[in-house]
Amino acid sequence: MRGRIALAGLAIAALAVGAVLATTSPPSLLSGYDWAWGGDRGATKVAKAVPFGSHGQTLDVWRPEDASASVRLPVVMFWYGGGWVKGDRAAYAFAGRALAKAGFLVVIPDYRKVPTVRFPAFLQDGAEAVRWTRDNAARYGGDPDRVALAGHSAGAYEAIMLALDGKWLREVGVDPAIVKAAIGLSGPYDFYPFDTKRSIDAMSRWPRPLETQPITYARADAPPLLLVTSNGDETVRHRNADRLAAQLRDLGAPVELRNYGPIDHEEVVMALSTPFRDKAPVLADSVAFLKRNLGQVSQ
C-alpha cells in the first residue's frame, strides 16, 4: 500500500512539474528535464542576475559543487542562441550545470536583442560581460588568466566574433589576449549577403556588411577554436563552420572542426543536457578541447 501511495505521489508531482514546464520556453523546458534527470547534482549557481555593463544586462555564475575554495578554476563564458531576438540566461541552466560539473567556473550573460538594438550592440554587451568576468571571476574561484568563450547559434556568433575581432574588447579596456580559446556550436560565421529575416533585421543596417562577418577577421594568431556543426542543421548550414575552419587552416591558425552528422540545429545544444547527451559527444569534445587549452584547476 505504501508503495502505491508513493508511486501515486510521484505521478502527481510529475504531472505538476509537467504543467509548469509546458508553459515555459523550449530551453527552459530542457533545463527542467535536465534537473529532473539529475543534471543539477555536482554543480551550483553561486550568483544570479548579477548586473554588469551599461545597459541593464545581468548574468549568472555556476561552479562545481565540490570545488575547494583554494582552487582557481578555468573560466568558460557561454552565450545562448535565439537569432539575436530571443533567449535569456536562466533558461540555459543545463549548459551552466554541464560545464560547471566538468570543472569550470561558468558565466552565462544576457545581451540586448533585436528590435531594441541592431549590430553591434549585442557584441558590445558581450565585451562588457568579458570585462566583468576579468574583474570578478576571482571572487567566485575563477582564474581570469584562463578564459574561454563559447555559445550556440547567435551565441556562437558572439563567442567567435569576440575571439577573432579584438576591437570590441579593446573598446571596453580589455586586452583581447584574455581569450585563450573559443567554441562555436552551430554558429553563423559567413552569411553575407543576408537572406533571412533575422540576419536582415540584426545586421543589414550596418553600412559595411562584411564587418559583421566573423570570417572577415580570420587571422593566423587567432586563439584556438572548436567549431561544431552538423549536416542536419537547416537553420545555420554547416558551410559556415566549414568555410571559417578552412580559412583559419589556410592561415595556419589552430582550429578544430566537428560535424555530428544528421542531428539538427537544436539537437547540438540539447546534447549538453543530461537527457540528450547520447545524441552526440558535444559536451565531451568541448570539455576535452577546453582542458587542452585552459588546463584544469590550479592552486
C-alpha positions in Angstrom: 0.0 0.0 0.0 2.8 2.4 0.9 4.5 1.7 -2.4 1.3 2.5 -4.3 0.8 5.7 -2.4 4.4 6.7 -3.1 4.0 6.0 -6.8 0.8 8.0 -6.9 2.6 10.9 -5.2 5.4 10.8 -7.8 2.9 10.7 -10.6 1.0 13.7 -9.2 4.3 15.6 -8.8 5.4 14.7 -12.3 2.1 16.0 -13.7 2.5 19.2 -11.7 6.1 19.7 -13.0 4.9 18.9 -16.5 2.1 21.5 -16.3 4.6 24.2 -15.2 7.2 23.2 -17.8 4.6 23.2 -20.6 4.2 27.0 -20.2 8.0 27.7 -20.5 10.3 28.2 -23.4 12.0 25.2 -25.0 15.4 25.9 -23.4 13.7 26.4 -20.0 11.9 23.1 -20.6 15.2 21.4 -21.4 16.7 22.8 -18.2 13.7 21.4 -16.3 14.2 18.0 -17.8 17.9 18.2 -17.2 17.2 18.9 -13.5 14.7 16.0 -13.3 17.4 13.7 -14.8 19.8 14.7 -12.0 21.7 17.3 -14.1 21.9 19.6 -11.0 24.0 17.2 -9.0 27.6 18.4 -8.8 27.0 22.0 -9.9 25.7 25.1 -8.1 24.6 28.5 -9.1 26.7 30.8 -7.0 25.5 34.1 -8.4 22.2 35.0 -10.1 21.1 38.0 -12.1 24.3 39.9 -11.4 24.3 43.4 -13.0 27.0 44.3 -15.5 27.7 46.7 -18.2 25.9 50.0 -19.0 22.5 48.8 -20.3 20.9 46.8 -17.5 22.4 43.4 -18.5 22.6 40.6 -16.0 24.5 37.3 -15.7 24.6 34.0 -13.8 27.6 32.2 -12.5 28.0 28.4 -12.0 30.7 26.4 -10.4 31.4 22.8 -9.4 29.6 22.0 -6.1 32.7 20.3 -4.6 35.4 22.7 -5.7 37.6 23.8 -2.9 37.7 27.5 -2.1 41.5 27.4 -2.5 41.5 26.3 -6.2 41.4 28.6 -9.2 39.0 27.3 -11.9 39.4 27.9 -15.6 36.5 30.1 -16.8 34.0 29.5 -19.6 31.6 32.2 -20.7 28.6 30.8 -22.6 26.2 32.8 -24.7 22.8 31.3 -25.7 21.2 31.5 -29.1 17.9 32.8 -30.3 18.6 34.5 -33.6 19.5 37.8 -31.9 15.8 38.2 -31.0 15.1 36.0 -28.0 16.6 33.9 -25.2 17.6 34.5 -21.6 20.4 33.3 -19.4 18.2 31.5 -16.8 16.8 29.1 -19.5 20.3 27.8 -20.1 20.9 26.4 -16.7 21.5 23.0 -18.3 24.6 24.4 -20.1 25.9 26.1 -17.0 25.5 22.9 -14.9 27.1 20.7 -17.5 30.2 22.8 -17.9 30.5 23.5 -14.1 30.3 19.8 -13.3 33.2 19.3 -15.8 35.4 21.6 -13.6 34.9 25.1 -14.9 33.6 28.4 -13.5 30.8 29.2 -15.9 29.4 32.7 -16.7 26.2 33.0 -18.7 25.4 36.6 -19.7 22.3 38.2 -21.2 22.6 40.7 -24.0 20.3 43.1 -25.7 18.3 41.9 -28.7 16.6 43.0 -31.9 14.4 45.0 -32.4 15.6 47.1 -29.5 19.1 47.1 -30.9 21.0 46.1 -34.0 24.6 45.1 -34.7 26.9 45.8 -33.0 25.1 46.3 -29.7 25.0 42.7 -28.7 28.8 42.4 -29.3 29.3 45.5 -27.1 27.2 43.8 -24.4 29.4 40.6 -24.8 32.5 42.7 -24.5 31.2 44.2 -21.3 30.5 40.7 -19.9 34.1 39.7 -20.6 35.3 42.8 -18.8 33.0 41.9 -15.8 34.5 38.4 -15.9 38.1 39.7 -15.9 37.3 41.9 -12.9 35.2 39.5 -10.9 35.9 35.8 -11.7 38.4 35.5 -8.9 35.7 36.3 -6.4 33.9 33.1 -7.3 37.1 31.0 -7.6 37.8 31.5 -11.2 41.1 32.3 -12.9 40.8 35.5 -15.0 44.0 34.4 -16.8 42.3 31.4 -18.3 39.1 32.4 -20.0 37.4 30.7 -22.9 34.3 31.9 -24.8 31.5 29.6 -26.0 28.0 29.8 -27.4 25.3 28.2 -29.5 23.8 29.7 -32.7 23.7 33.5 -32.3 25.6 32.9 -29.1 28.3 31.1 -31.1 28.4 34.2 -33.4 29.0 36.2 -30.2 31.8 34.0 -28.9 33.7 33.6 -32.2 33.3 37.2 -33.2 34.7 38.4 -29.8 37.5 35.9 -30.1 38.5 37.0 -33.7 37.8 40.7 -33.8 39.6 42.3 -30.8 38.3 45.7 -31.3 35.1 45.1 -29.2 37.2 44.1 -26.2 39.7 46.9 -26.7 36.8 49.4 -26.7 35.9 48.4 -23.1 39.5 48.3 -21.9 40.1 44.6 -22.2 43.2 43.0 -23.8 41.9 40.6 -26.5 44.6 38.2 -25.3 42.4 37.3 -22.4 40.6 34.9 -24.7 42.6 31.7 -24.6 40.1 29.6 -26.6 36.6 29.7 -28.1 33.9 27.2 -29.0 31.1 27.8 -31.6 28.2 25.4 -31.6 26.2 25.7 -34.8 27.1 29.3 -35.4 26.8 31.7 -38.4 30.2 32.9 -39.4 29.9 33.6 -43.2 26.4 34.5 -44.0 26.5 37.6 -46.2 24.5 38.5 -48.3 21.8 38.4 -45.7 19.0 36.2 -46.8 16.9 35.5 -43.7 14.6 37.9 -41.8 16.7 37.5 -38.6 20.0 38.3 -40.3 18.5 41.2 -42.2 16.9 42.7 -39.1 20.1 42.2 -37.0 22.8 43.2 -39.5 21.6 45.0 -42.6 21.6 48.5 -41.2 25.4 48.4 -40.7 26.9 50.3 -43.6 29.8 47.9 -44.2 28.2 44.5 -44.1 31.4 42.4 -44.3 32.4 43.9 -40.9 29.5 41.9 -39.4 31.1 38.5 -40.6 33.4 36.6 -38.3 35.2 35.1 -41.3 36.4 38.6 -42.2 38.6 38.5 -39.0 40.2 35.1 -39.5 43.8 35.5 -38.6 46.9 33.4 -38.1 47.3 34.4 -34.4 43.7 33.6 -33.5 43.1 31.7 -30.3 42.4 28.0 -30.7 38.8 27.5 -31.9 36.5 24.5 -31.9 33.7 24.8 -34.5 30.9 22.4 -34.1 28.3 21.8 -36.8 26.0 19.1 -38.3 24.8 18.1 -41.7 21.2 18.0 -40.3 21.3 21.7 -39.4 18.9 23.6 -41.7 18.9 26.7 -39.6 22.7 27.5 -39.8 24.2 25.5 -42.6 27.4 23.6 -42.0 29.1 25.7 -44.7 29.5 28.4 -42.1 31.8 26.3 -39.9 33.4 24.6 -42.9 34.4 27.9 -44.5 35.7 29.5 -41.4 37.7 26.4 -40.5 39.2 26.3 -44.0 40.2 30.0 -43.8 41.8 29.6 -40.4 43.7 26.5 -41.5 45.0 28.2 -44.6 46.4 31.0 -42.3 48.0 28.4 -40.0 45.6 29.2 -37.1 44.7 26.5 -34.6 41.2 25.2 -35.3 39.2 22.0 -34.8 36.1 21.2 -36.8 33.5 18.7 -35.6 30.5 17.6 -37.7 28.0 15.5 -35.9 26.2 14.2 -39.0 22.4 14.0 -39.1 21.5 15.9 -35.8 19.8 19.3 -36.3 20.5 22.8 -35.1 18.8 22.5 -31.7 20.0 18.9 -31.0 23.6 20.2 -30.9 22.9 22.3 -27.8 20.4 19.8 -26.4 23.4 17.3 -26.3 24.9 19.4 -23.5 21.9 18.3 -21.3 21.8 15.1 -19.3 18.7 13.6 -21.0 20.0 14.1 -24.5 23.8 13.6 -24.1 23.7 10.4 -26.2 22.8 12.4 -29.4 26.4 13.4 -29.9 29.6 13.9 -27.9 29.2 17.7 -27.9 30.0 18.0 -24.2 32.8 15.5 -24.1 34.5 17.0 -27.1 34.0 20.6 -25.8 35.4 19.7 -22.3 38.4 17.9 -23.8 39.1 21.0 -26.0 38.8 23.4 -23.1 41.1 21.3 -20.9 43.7 21.1 -23.6 43.7 24.9 -23.9 42.9 26.1 -20.4 44.2 23.3 -18.2 42.3 22.1 -15.2 42.0 23.5 -11.6 45.1 25.1 -10.0 46.0 26.1 -6.5 
